[in-house]
Amino acid sequence: MPRSGLQREVIALYRRALRMVKTKPEPVRHKFLLYVQFTFRQNASLVPPRDVSTIEHLLRKGRRQLEMYEDPGVKDCFVSKDMVEWEERWRRGTTNASIHTQTR
């Protein structure tokens, strides 16, 4: 199924954010990656796909945030306890899923 214009914009913003992560110093890349993944996945789980105005708002907000993080002067970002806990749950879930598919 072809993607809508809004879906393409979200994917483009996500890819741009992932490229930004690669420009950051190696010791803190994981923090930037976690921030990007957490933010996108949380918003995806909280906002219904048909809520176009909210998605457009989040796209504008995301672009502004990304412009700030793309600045070469930004060398670190804050990772909350919630983000770390989310990552641990997410990794356990993906690890369990991969184990189940390998045993079948």
C-alpha contacts under 8 A as a table, 3 or more apart, distances in Angstrom:
res1	aa1	res2	aa2	distance
3	R	7	Q	5.86
3	R	8	R	6.39
4	S	7	Q	5.16
4	S	8	R	6.34
5	G	8	R	5.13
5	G	9	E	6.25
6	L	9	E	5.04
6	L	10	V	6.30
6	L	56	E	7.78
7	Q	10	V	5.16
7	Q	11	I	6.21
8	R	11	I	5.14
8	R	12	A	6.00
9	E	12	A	5.04
9	E	13	L	6.14
9	E	59	L	7.82
10	V	13	L	5.14
10	V	14	Y	6.20
10	V	59	L	6.84
11	I	14	Y	5.02
11	I	15	R	6.15
12	A	15	R	5.16
12	A	16	R	6.10
13	L	16	R	5.03
13	L	17	A	6.14
13	L	59	L	7.72
13	L	62	G	7.67
13	L	63	R	7.16
14	Y	17	A	5.03
14	Y	18	L	6.26
14	Y	36	V	7.77
14	Y	40	F	7.61
15	R	18	L	5.02
15	R	19	R	6.23
16	R	19	R	5.07
16	R	20	M	6.23
17	A	20	M	4.97
17	A	21	V	6.43
17	A	36	V	6.76
17	A	66	L	6.59
18	L	21	V	5.13
18	L	22	K	6.83
18	L	33	L	7.06
18	L	36	V	7.46
19	R	22	K	5.33
19	R	23	T	7.00
20	M	23	T	5.33
20	M	24	K	7.06
20	M	69	Y	7.57
20	M	70	E	5.89
21	V	24	K	5.54
21	V	29	R	5.88
21	V	32	F	5.85
21	V	33	L	6.08
22	K	29	R	6.98
24	K	28	V	6.96
24	K	29	R	5.82
24	K	72	P	7.90
24	K	75	K	6.44
25	P	28	V	5.81
25	P	29	R	6.20
25	P	75	K	6.80
26	E	29	R	5.29
26	E	30	H	7.99
27	P	30	H	7.39
28	V	31	K	5.35
28	V	32	F	6.66
28	V	75	K	7.68
28	V	76	D	6.21
28	V	77	C	7.96
29	R	32	F	5.14
29	R	33	L	6.06
30	H	33	L	5.01
30	H	34	L	6.00
31	K	34	L	5.12
31	K	35	Y	6.14
31	K	76	D	7.72
31	K	77	C	6.65
31	K	78	F	7.49
31	K	79	V	6.32
32	F	35	Y	5.05
32	F	36	V	6.24
32	F	76	D	7.51
32	F	77	C	6.34
33	L	36	V	5.16
33	L	37	Q	6.11
34	L	37	Q	5.19
34	L	38	F	5.83
34	L	79	V	7.61
34	L	83	M	7.19
34	L	84	V	7.98
34	L	87	E	7.41
35	Y	38	F	5.29
35	Y	39	T	6.00
35	Y	77	C	7.97
35	Y	78	F	7.96
35	Y	79	V	6.48
35	Y	83	M	7.27
36	V	39	T	5.30
36	V	40	F	6.21
37	Q	40	F	5.40
37	Q	41	R	5.98
38	F	41	R	5.31
38	F	42	Q	5.83
38	F	83	M	6.33
38	F	86	W	7.50
38	F	87	E	7.71
39	T	42	Q	5.34
39	T	43	N	6.18
40	F	43	N	5.31
40	F	44	A	6.04
41	R	44	A	4.95
41	R	45	S	6.15
42	Q	45	S	5.22
42	Q	46	L	6.21
43	N	46	L	5.10
43	N	47	V	5.89
44	A	47	V	5.64
44	A	48	P	7.60
45	S	48	P	7.62
47	V	51	D	6.77
47	V	54	T	7.38
47	V	55	I	7.38
48	P	51	D	5.47
49	P	52	V	7.17
49	P	55	I	7.97
51	D	54	T	5.66
51	D	55	I	6.38
52	V	55	I	5.08
52	V	56	E	6.06
53	S	56	E	5.09
53	S	57	H	6.15
54	T	57	H	4.97
54	T	58	L	6.14
55	I	58	L	5.04
55	I	59	L	6.11
56	E	59	L	5.02
56	E	60	R	6.34
57	H	60	R	5.24
57	H	61	K	6.21
58	L	61	K	4.96
58	L	62	G	5.82
59	L	62	G	4.97
59	L	63	R	6.09
60	R	63	R	5.21
60	R	64	R	6.37
61	K	64	R	5.25
61	K	65	Q	6.26
62	G	65	Q	5.09
62	G	66	L	5.97
63	R	66	L	5.06
63	R	67	E	6.12
64	R	67	E	5.18
64	R	68	M	6.54
65	Q	68	M	5.20
65	Q	69	Y	6.34
66	L	69	Y	4.96
66	L	70	E	5.92
67	E	70	E	5.15
67	E	71	D	6.76
68	M	71	D	5.61
68	M	74	V	7.74
69	Y	72	P	7.84
69	Y	74	V	5.99
70	E	74	V	7.32
71	D	74	V	5.66
72	P	75	K	7.19
74	V	77	C	7.83
79	V	83	M	6.22
79	V	84	V	7.18
80	S	83	M	5.20
80	S	84	V	6.58
81	K	84	V	5.14
81	K	85	E	6.17
82	D	85	E	5.12
82	D	86	W	5.98
83	M	86	W	5.03
83	M	87	E	6.16
84	V	87	E	5.11
84	V	88	E	6.33
85	E	88	E	5.12
85	E	89	R	6.30
86	W	89	R	5.17
86	W	90	W	5.98
87	E	90	W	4.97
87	E	91	R	5.99
88	E	91	R	5.23
88	E	92	R	6.21
89	R	92	R	5.18
89	R	93	G	6.14
90	W	93	G	5.07
90	W	94	T	6.19
91	R	94	T	5.16
91	R	95	T	5.91
92	R	95	T	5.10
92	R	96	N	6.05
93	G	96	N	5.23
93	G	97	A	6.18
94	T	97	A	5.00
94	T	98	S	6.17
95	T	98	S	5.22
95	T	99	I	6.25
96	N	99	I	5.11
96	N	100	H	6.29
97	A	100	H	5.21
97	A	101	T	6.40
98	S	101	T	5.23
98	S	102	Q	6.26
99	I	102	Q	5.23
99	I	103	T	6.44
100	H	103	T	5.45
100	H	104	R	6.68
101	T	104	R	5.55
